[in-house]
Amino acid sequence: MRAWTLVACVALAGASLSGPAEGQSLAGDDPSATSAEIQPAPPPPAAPGYDEDLDHDPAEPDFQVITLRTNLRLPRHKLAFRLTHRFARGLGEGSLSDLAADGFGLDGGALAGYGLRFGLLGGTSLGVYRTSDRTIQFSADRQLVREGSVPLAISLLASVEGLDNFGEERSPSLTLVLSKRLGERGALYLEPSWVGNTRVNPSAPGTDDGTLVVGLGARLRVVRTIALVGEIHPRLAGYRGDLGSGDPAALASFGFEWRVGGHAFQLSFSNAHGTTPAQVARGQQGVRDWFIGFNLTRKFY
């Protein structure tokens, strides 16, 4: 009797370990439920303290169009480096064979610049930028309105630059940066700015010392990592140039942008070399030509 009792216990234990029989539902399961009705678990919430400024923005992947500032926010306590390069030889100088022999202007000199930006707070950053003609620019910007509940993003940018390593002819500037996104395809920009002390030549005609400039720019993404960029900076009032050959043309630039990870590379064509507010306001004195250039940005986040 004890042997049969032991066999029965072993059989019951084996049945419980093998699980339910085929076609039999588990206790508490709805036999009519199907796998299609089982919903996936919702994604976990963002970690506390996560900064959404760290996310990639396909409409504004860089902090500048070409020279115009965008409304892309630099995350708090993060860095961004920028290198600019404008080759000195114009594309219209000499014959085509001479230009080709000179590497289409790449063999000559250039106006180069390098700068660093630091995210002081969310929507607030500080920057320093130096060009190879010994111009140094210090800047600070603050985003006033973030696009979303309103149709525009608005930032205020203030800077001051000086010649001879900031030793002379300091030029302050104040710029209002307004942008409108085109979904994820790009953005449009309107940037009125006032630049002081643009008339650095005492013998220049007129009495105006500052210049009112409006920047118009656009970025249009054509594929996931490549975009077209362009901008123009007409002068509305004030100082317009110090040469007898007439007012310098408004700076205009266009180019192609390629983004790879935290890098953004631009190949540009401009009718002037300027990359700072005062250089843009003064224009390319006495020159009517186009120049090859490039910009390179690296985000450290």
PyMOL commands that set and color helices and strands:
alter all, ss='L'
color gray80, all
select helices_A, chain A and resi 2-17+35-37+52-54+96-101+103-105+163-166+277-282
alter helices_A, ss='H'
color red, helices_A
select strands_A, chain A and resi 79-87+110-121+124-131+136-145+153-162+168-181+186-195+211-221+226-233+235-238+251-260+263-270+291-300
alter strands_A, ss='S'
color yellow, strands_A
deselect
rebuild
show_as cartoon
